[in-house]
Amino acid sequence: MTSSLTPPHFYQSTSVTKITNTSSLQKQKSALQQQDTVDYLTIEEPLEIVIEQELLTGLETSSVYVTMRTPGQDIQLAKGFLFNEGFIDSDRDIVAVKHCGPTLPPYQLQNIIKVTLNPTVQWQNKRAQRQVSGNSSCGLCGITSLQAVKMGIKPIQSDLTLQAEQLLQLETQLADHQPLFNQTGGIHAVSLFDRNAKHVITMEDVGRHNAMDKLIGYALEQQLIPLNHHFIITTSRASFELVQKSARAGCALLAAVSAPSSLAVQLAHDINQTLVGFLRNGRLNLYTDQDHRLHQGD
């Protein structure tokens, strides 16, 4: 006998959508059992970043980026993106930042962030190196050359030292700082720690690069840049763009619970960043560590 699955009903919060009457199938004793259940989904919506600047020729407005993101910390995302792309060098380059545009269904969100820059900031040449679209999985979409990715990244100088055992212990505590993942199971997180392994902030987003932009934007606001006395743990793989973004902020050590890519390892080596992968289940892989920041034992 064939039966149809009941369509769900949706209820929305800031970053998560609740679904009731979701049909769940589970195999038990060689038969599929159907039951209604409650599920939560991570919201994914577009965000457009617009730069506004008062010049001698008048007020100029330009759209510089569109990304698919999880709503929440949009202002920090915009600031972090502009910093990581080299459009700005500090929070002082920004005069104002705010949501604008129509409030759109189904989540009643404004999906445009307008950033007003100081008239002295020269950012226009950066736009020529990037097109204006990206998705939730790639933070480098639109970059016109790999060489452009390295622009503005200086070799990291840091006296940070860390015990490997500290990293292993912190990995087991990441879930304590991931409320959205604990609800949905479908979102990335990046966590910032100081040199004493004290948790500073965790940012979550459907896009790992967006989560990193949110974290860097927060660090800009708190005047923590450069992050050469901090380290970051990400719940995703160590992709090239995460190395690039964290290195732009001067982060001395990046650890990921999954694998790095070959380009990520190459870039981390070139800019003297310690890179850790497969940080999970009581183990880790060390890929780059020229300055011997990570130690085993006392």
C-alpha positions as a Markdown table, in Angstrom:
| # | Residue | x | y | z |
|---|---|---|---|---|
| 1 | Met | 0.0 | 0.0 | 0.0 |
| 2 | Thr | 1.3 | 3.4 | -1.0 |
| 3 | Ser | 0.7 | 6.5 | 1.1 |
| 4 | Ser | 1.8 | 10.1 | 0.5 |
| 5 | Leu | 4.1 | 12.1 | 2.9 |
| 6 | Thr | 2.4 | 14.9 | 4.8 |
| 7 | Pro | 3.7 | 18.3 | 3.7 |
| 8 | Pro | 5.3 | 20.4 | 6.5 |
| 9 | His | 4.2 | 23.6 | 8.1 |
| 10 | Phe | 6.8 | 26.4 | 8.6 |
| 11 | Tyr | 7.4 | 28.7 | 11.6 |
| 12 | Gln | 10.2 | 31.2 | 11.5 |
| 13 | Ser | 12.6 | 32.7 | 14.0 |
| 14 | Thr | 15.6 | 34.9 | 13.4 |
| 15 | Ser | 18.0 | 32.3 | 11.9 |
| 16 | Val | 16.1 | 29.1 | 12.1 |
| 17 | Thr | 12.8 | 27.8 | 10.6 |
| 18 | Lys | 10.7 | 25.4 | 12.6 |
| 19 | Ile | 8.9 | 22.7 | 10.6 |
| 20 | Thr | 6.0 | 20.7 | 12.0 |
| 21 | Asn | 4.4 | 17.6 | 10.6 |
| 22 | Thr | 7.6 | 16.6 | 8.8 |
| 23 | Ser | 7.3 | 13.0 | 7.7 |
| 24 | Ser | 10.1 | 10.9 | 9.2 |
| 25 | Leu | 10.9 | 7.5 | 7.8 |
| 26 | Gln | 12.9 | 5.0 | 9.8 |
| 27 | Lys | 13.5 | 1.3 | 9.0 |
| 28 | Gln | 12.5 | -1.0 | 11.8 |
| 29 | Lys | 12.4 | -4.8 | 11.5 |
| 30 | Ser | 12.7 | -4.7 | 7.7 |
| 31 | Ala | 9.7 | -2.2 | 7.4 |
| 32 | Leu | 9.6 | 1.6 | 7.0 |
| 33 | Gln | 7.7 | 3.3 | 9.8 |
| 34 | Gln | 6.3 | 6.7 | 9.2 |
| 35 | Gln | 5.6 | 9.3 | 11.9 |
| 36 | Asp | 5.1 | 13.0 | 12.2 |
| 37 | Thr | 7.9 | 14.9 | 13.8 |
| 38 | Val | 9.3 | 18.5 | 14.4 |
| 39 | Asp | 12.4 | 19.6 | 12.5 |
| 40 | Tyr | 14.4 | 22.8 | 12.3 |
| 41 | Leu | 16.1 | 24.2 | 9.3 |
| 42 | Thr | 18.8 | 26.8 | 8.9 |
| 43 | Ile | 17.5 | 29.8 | 7.0 |
| 44 | Glu | 19.4 | 30.7 | 3.8 |
| 45 | Glu | 18.7 | 34.1 | 2.2 |
| 46 | Pro | 20.6 | 36.4 | -0.1 |
| 47 | Leu | 22.5 | 39.4 | 1.3 |
| 48 | Glu | 23.6 | 42.3 | -0.9 |
| 49 | Ile | 26.5 | 44.5 | 0.4 |
| 50 | Val | 26.3 | 48.1 | -1.0 |
| 51 | Ile | 29.0 | 50.7 | -0.5 |
| 52 | Glu | 28.1 | 54.4 | -0.3 |
| 53 | Gln | 30.7 | 57.1 | -0.4 |
| 54 | Glu | 30.6 | 60.9 | -0.6 |
| 55 | Leu | 33.1 | 62.0 | -3.2 |
| 56 | Leu | 33.9 | 65.4 | -4.9 |
| 57 | Thr | 31.7 | 64.3 | -7.7 |
| 58 | Gly | 28.8 | 63.6 | -5.4 |
| 59 | Leu | 27.3 | 60.6 | -3.5 |
| 60 | Glu | 28.3 | 57.3 | -5.2 |
| 61 | Thr | 26.6 | 54.0 | -4.5 |
| 62 | Ser | 27.9 | 50.6 | -5.7 |
| 63 | Ser | 26.8 | 47.0 | -5.2 |
| 64 | Val | 29.9 | 45.0 | -4.4 |
| 65 | Tyr | 28.8 | 41.6 | -3.3 |
| 66 | Val | 25.8 | 39.2 | -3.0 |
| 67 | Thr | 26.1 | 36.1 | -0.9 |
| 68 | Met | 23.7 | 33.5 | 0.5 |
| 69 | Arg | 23.8 | 33.7 | 4.3 |
| 70 | Thr | 22.0 | 32.8 | 7.5 |
| 71 | Pro | 20.4 | 36.0 | 8.9 |
| 72 | Gly | 22.0 | 37.3 | 12.0 |
| 73 | Gln | 25.2 | 39.4 | 12.5 |
| 74 | Asp | 24.7 | 40.8 | 9.0 |
| 75 | Ile | 26.6 | 44.0 | 9.9 |
| 76 | Gln | 29.6 | 42.0 | 11.2 |
| 77 | Leu | 29.5 | 39.9 | 8.0 |
| 78 | Ala | 29.6 | 43.0 | 5.8 |
| 79 | Lys | 32.4 | 44.6 | 7.8 |
| 80 | Gly | 34.4 | 41.3 | 7.8 |
| 81 | Phe | 33.9 | 40.8 | 4.1 |
| 82 | Leu | 35.1 | 44.4 | 3.2 |
| 83 | Phe | 38.1 | 43.9 | 5.4 |
| 84 | Asn | 39.0 | 40.5 | 4.1 |
| 85 | Glu | 38.8 | 41.7 | 0.5 |
| 86 | Gly | 41.0 | 44.7 | 1.3 |
| 87 | Phe | 38.3 | 47.3 | 0.7 |
| 88 | Ile | 38.9 | 48.6 | 4.3 |
| 89 | Asp | 41.8 | 48.3 | 6.8 |
| 90 | Ser | 40.0 | 49.1 | 10.0 |
| 91 | Asp | 36.6 | 49.8 | 11.5 |
| 92 | Arg | 37.5 | 53.5 | 11.4 |
| 93 | Asp | 37.2 | 53.4 | 7.6 |
| 94 | Ile | 33.4 | 53.0 | 8.1 |
| 95 | Val | 31.2 | 56.0 | 8.8 |
| 96 | Ala | 27.9 | 54.1 | 9.1 |
| 97 | Val | 26.4 | 50.7 | 8.3 |
| 98 | Lys | 22.7 | 49.7 | 8.3 |
| 99 | His | 20.1 | 47.5 | 6.8 |
| 100 | Cys | 18.0 | 49.0 | 4.0 |
| 101 | Gly | 15.7 | 48.0 | 1.2 |
| 102 | Pro | 12.2 | 46.4 | 1.4 |
| 103 | Thr | 11.2 | 44.0 | 4.1 |
| 104 | Leu | 10.6 | 40.7 | 2.2 |
| 105 | Pro | 8.6 | 37.6 | 2.9 |
| 106 | Pro | 8.5 | 34.9 | 4.0 |
| 107 | Tyr | 10.9 | 35.9 | 6.9 |
| 108 | Gln | 10.3 | 39.7 | 6.9 |
| 109 | Leu | 14.0 | 40.4 | 6.3 |
| 110 | Gln | 15.9 | 43.3 | 4.8 |
| 111 | Asn | 18.5 | 41.7 | 2.6 |
| 112 | Ile | 20.6 | 44.7 | 1.8 |
| 113 | Ile | 23.4 | 46.2 | 4.0 |
| 114 | Lys | 24.6 | 49.7 | 3.1 |
| 115 | Val | 28.1 | 50.6 | 4.3 |
| 116 | Thr | 29.0 | 54.3 | 4.2 |
| 117 | Leu | 32.8 | 54.6 | 3.8 |
| 118 | Asn | 35.0 | 57.5 | 4.8 |
| 119 | Pro | 35.6 | 59.7 | 1.7 |
| 120 | Thr | 39.4 | 59.1 | 2.0 |
| 121 | Val | 39.1 | 55.3 | 1.6 |
| 122 | Gln | 40.2 | 54.2 | -1.9 |
| 123 | Trp | 38.5 | 50.9 | -2.5 |
| 124 | Gln | 37.4 | 51.1 | -6.2 |
| 125 | Asn | 40.5 | 49.2 | -7.6 |
| 126 | Lys | 39.5 | 46.2 | -5.5 |
| 127 | Arg | 36.2 | 45.9 | -7.2 |
| 128 | Ala | 37.9 | 45.3 | -10.6 |
| 129 | Gln | 39.4 | 42.1 | -9.1 |
| 130 | Arg | 36.1 | 40.6 | -8.1 |
| 131 | Gln | 32.7 | 40.1 | -9.7 |
| 132 | Val | 29.7 | 40.7 | -7.4 |
| 133 | Ser | 28.2 | 37.2 | -6.7 |
| 134 | Gly | 28.9 | 34.3 | -4.5 |
| 135 | Asn | 27.1 | 31.4 | -3.0 |
| 136 | Ser | 27.0 | 29.8 | 0.5 |
| 137 | Ser | 29.8 | 27.3 | -0.2 |
| 138 | Cys | 32.4 | 29.5 | -1.8 |
| 139 | Gly | 33.8 | 32.8 | -0.5 |
| 140 | Leu | 36.2 | 33.3 | -3.5 |
| 141 | Cys | 33.6 | 33.3 | -6.3 |
| 142 | Gly | 34.4 | 36.2 | -8.6 |
| 143 | Ile | 38.1 | 36.5 | -7.8 |
| 144 | Thr | 39.8 | 37.2 | -11.1 |
| 145 | Ser | 43.2 | 35.7 | -10.2 |
| 146 | Leu | 44.7 | 33.6 | -7.4 |
| 147 | Gln | 47.4 | 36.3 | -7.0 |
| 148 | Ala | 44.6 | 38.7 | -6.1 |
| 149 | Val | 43.7 | 36.5 | -3.1 |
| 150 | Lys | 47.1 | 37.0 | -1.5 |
| 151 | Met | 47.0 | 40.8 | -1.8 |
| 152 | Gly | 47.1 | 42.5 | 1.6 |
| 153 | Ile | 48.3 | 39.3 | 3.4 |
| 154 | Lys | 51.5 | 39.7 | 5.3 |
| 155 | Pro | 53.6 | 36.8 | 6.8 |
| 156 | Ile | 52.3 | 36.2 | 10.3 |
| 157 | Gln | 54.5 | 37.1 | 13.2 |
| 158 | Ser | 53.4 | 35.7 | 16.5 |
| 159 | Asp | 54.8 | 34.3 | 19.8 |
| 160 | Leu | 51.6 | 32.3 | 20.3 |
| 161 | Thr | 52.2 | 28.8 | 21.8 |
| 162 | Leu | 49.6 | 26.2 | 22.5 |
| 163 | Gln | 49.6 | 22.7 | 23.8 |
| 164 | Ala | 48.1 | 20.1 | 21.5 |
| 165 | Glu | 46.0 | 18.7 | 24.4 |
| 166 | Gln | 44.3 | 22.1 | 24.7 |
| 167 | Leu | 43.1 | 22.0 | 21.1 |
| 168 | Leu | 41.8 | 18.4 | 21.6 |
| 169 | Gln | 39.9 | 19.5 | 24.7 |
| 170 | Leu | 38.4 | 22.6 | 23.0 |
| 171 | Glu | 37.1 | 20.5 | 20.1 |
| 172 | Thr | 35.0 | 18.5 | 22.5 |
| 173 | Gln | 33.5 | 21.8 | 23.8 |
| 174 | Leu | 32.6 | 23.4 | 20.5 |
| 175 | Ala | 29.0 | 22.3 | 20.7 |
| 176 | Asp | 28.5 | 24.4 | 23.8 |
| 177 | His | 28.9 | 27.5 | 21.6 |
| 178 | Gln | 26.8 | 26.3 | 18.6 |
| 179 | Pro | 23.1 | 26.9 | 19.4 |
| 180 | Leu | 22.0 | 26.9 | 15.8 |
| 181 | Phe | 23.9 | 23.7 | 14.9 |
| 182 | Asn | 22.4 | 22.0 | 17.9 |
| 183 | Gln | 19.0 | 22.9 | 16.6 |
| 184 | Thr | 19.5 | 22.2 | 12.9 |
| 185 | Gly | 22.6 | 20.1 | 12.4 |
| 186 | Gly | 23.1 | 22.0 | 9.2 |
| 187 | Ile | 25.3 | 25.1 | 9.8 |
| 188 | His | 29.0 | 25.9 | 10.0 |
| 189 | Ala | 30.7 | 27.6 | 13.0 |
| 190 | Val | 34.0 | 29.4 | 13.6 |
| 191 | Ser | 35.2 | 30.0 | 17.1 |
| 192 | Leu | 37.8 | 32.5 | 18.3 |
| 193 | Phe | 40.0 | 31.9 | 21.3 |
| 194 | Asp | 42.7 | 34.0 | 22.9 |
| 195 | Arg | 46.3 | 32.9 | 23.7 |
| 196 | Asn | 45.1 | 31.4 | 27.0 |
| 197 | Ala | 42.6 | 29.2 | 25.1 |
| 198 | Lys | 39.7 | 31.3 | 26.5 |
| 199 | His | 36.6 | 31.4 | 24.2 |
| 200 | Val | 36.0 | 34.8 | 22.8 |
| 201 | Ile | 33.1 | 34.4 | 20.3 |
| 202 | Thr | 31.5 | 31.9 | 18.0 |
| 203 | Met | 29.8 | 32.8 | 14.7 |
| 204 | Glu | 27.5 | 30.4 | 12.8 |
| 205 | Asp | 26.3 | 30.5 | 9.2 |
| 206 | Val | 25.2 | 28.2 | 6.4 |
| 207 | Gly | 28.4 | 29.4 | 4.5 |
| 208 | Arg | 31.7 | 28.7 | 6.2 |
| 209 | His | 33.2 | 31.8 | 4.7 |
| 210 | Asn | 30.3 | 33.9 | 5.9 |
| 211 | Ala | 30.8 | 32.6 | 9.4 |
| 212 | Met | 34.5 | 33.7 | 9.2 |
| 213 | Asp | 33.5 | 37.1 | 7.8 |
| 214 | Lys | 31.2 | 37.5 | 10.8 |
| 215 | Leu | 33.9 | 36.6 | 13.2 |
| 216 | Ile | 36.5 | 39.0 | 11.6 |
| 217 | Gly | 33.9 | 41.8 | 11.5 |
| 218 | Tyr | 33.4 | 41.3 | 15.3 |
| 219 | Ala | 37.1 | 41.4 | 15.8 |
| 220 | Leu | 37.3 | 44.6 | 13.9 |
| 221 | Glu | 34.6 | 46.2 | 16.1 |
| 222 | Gln | 36.4 | 45.1 | 19.2 |
| 223 | Gln | 39.8 | 46.3 | 17.9 |
| 224 | Leu | 41.3 | 42.8 | 18.2 |
| 225 | Ile | 43.0 | 42.9 | 14.8 |
| 226 | Pro | 45.6 | 41.6 | 14.2 |
| 227 | Leu | 44.7 | 38.2 | 15.7 |
| 228 | Asn | 48.4 | 37.2 | 16.0 |
| 229 | His | 47.7 | 36.3 | 19.7 |
| 230 | His | 44.6 | 34.3 | 18.9 |
| 231 | Phe | 43.6 | 31.1 | 17.2 |
| 232 | Ile | 40.4 | 30.0 | 15.4 |
| 233 | Ile | 38.7 | 26.6 | 15.2 |
| 234 | Thr | 36.2 | 25.9 | 12.4 |
| 235 | Thr | 33.8 | 23.0 | 12.2 |
| 236 | Ser | 34.2 | 22.8 | 8.4 |
| 237 | Arg | 37.1 | 21.7 | 6.3 |
| 238 | Ala | 40.1 | 24.0 | 6.1 |
| 239 | Ser | 39.4 | 25.5 | 2.7 |
| 240 | Phe | 41.6 | 27.9 | 0.9 |
| 241 | Glu | 39.3 | 30.9 | 1.5 |
| 242 | Leu | 39.3 | 30.3 | 5.3 |
| 243 | Val | 43.1 | 30.3 | 5.4 |
| 244 | Gln | 43.0 | 33.5 | 3.3 |
| 245 | Lys | 40.5 | 35.3 | 5.4 |
| 246 | Ser | 42.0 | 34.3 | 8.8 |
| 247 | Ala | 45.5 | 35.2 | 7.5 |
| 248 | Arg | 44.3 | 38.6 | 6.4 |
| 249 | Ala | 43.3 | 39.2 | 10.0 |
| 250 | Gly | 46.7 | 38.0 | 11.2 |
| 251 | Cys | 45.4 | 34.8 | 12.9 |
| 252 | Ala | 48.4 | 32.7 | 14.0 |
| 253 | Leu | 46.7 | 29.3 | 14.1 |
| 254 | Leu | 43.7 | 27.8 | 12.2 |
| 255 | Ala | 42.3 | 24.4 | 13.2 |
| 256 | Ala | 39.6 | 22.5 | 11.4 |
| 257 | Val | 37.7 | 19.4 | 12.3 |
| 258 | Ser | 38.0 | 18.2 | 8.8 |
| 259 | Ala | 40.6 | 18.1 | 6.0 |
| 260 | Pro | 42.5 | 21.0 | 4.4 |
| 261 | Ser | 42.9 | 21.4 | 0.7 |
| 262 | Ser | 46.3 | 21.4 | -1.0 |
| 263 | Leu | 46.0 | 25.2 | -1.7 |
| 264 | Ala | 45.1 | 25.9 | 1.9 |
| 265 | Val | 48.2 | 24.1 | 3.1 |
| 266 | Gln | 50.3 | 25.9 | 0.5 |
| 267 | Leu | 49.0 | 29.4 | 1.5 |
| 268 | Ala | 49.3 | 28.7 | 5.2 |
| 269 | His | 52.9 | 27.7 | 4.6 |
| 270 | Asp | 53.6 | 30.8 | 2.5 |
| 271 | Ile | 52.3 | 33.2 | 5.1 |
| 272 | Asn | 53.6 | 31.4 | 8.2 |
| 273 | Gln | 50.2 | 30.3 | 9.6 |
| 274 | Thr | 50.0 | 27.1 | 11.7 |
| 275 | Leu | 47.4 | 24.9 | 10.1 |
| 276 | Val | 45.7 | 21.9 | 11.9 |
| 277 | Gly | 43.2 | 19.5 | 10.3 |
| 278 | Phe | 41.1 | 16.5 | 11.4 |
| 279 | Leu | 40.8 | 17.9 | 14.9 |
| 280 | Arg | 38.3 | 15.4 | 16.2 |
| 281 | Asn | 38.0 | 12.1 | 18.2 |
| 282 | Gly | 41.1 | 12.8 | 20.3 |
| 283 | Arg | 43.5 | 13.3 | 17.3 |
| 284 | Leu | 44.8 | 16.0 | 15.0 |
| 285 | Asn | 47.0 | 16.4 | 11.9 |
| 286 | Leu | 49.6 | 19.2 | 11.8 |
| 287 | Tyr | 50.2 | 20.5 | 8.3 |
| 288 | Thr | 52.2 | 23.7 | 8.8 |
| 289 | Asp | 54.0 | 25.0 | 11.9 |
| 290 | Gln | 57.3 | 26.7 | 11.0 |
| 291 | Asp | 57.4 | 28.7 | 14.2 |
| 292 | His | 56.6 | 25.6 | 16.4 |
| 293 | Arg | 53.5 | 27.2 | 18.0 |
| 294 | Leu | 51.9 | 23.8 | 18.7 |
| 295 | His | 53.6 | 21.7 | 21.4 |
| 296 | Gln | 53.1 | 18.2 | 22.7 |
| 297 | Gly | 53.3 | 17.7 | 26.5 |
| 298 | Asp | 54.7 | 20.1 | 29.0 |
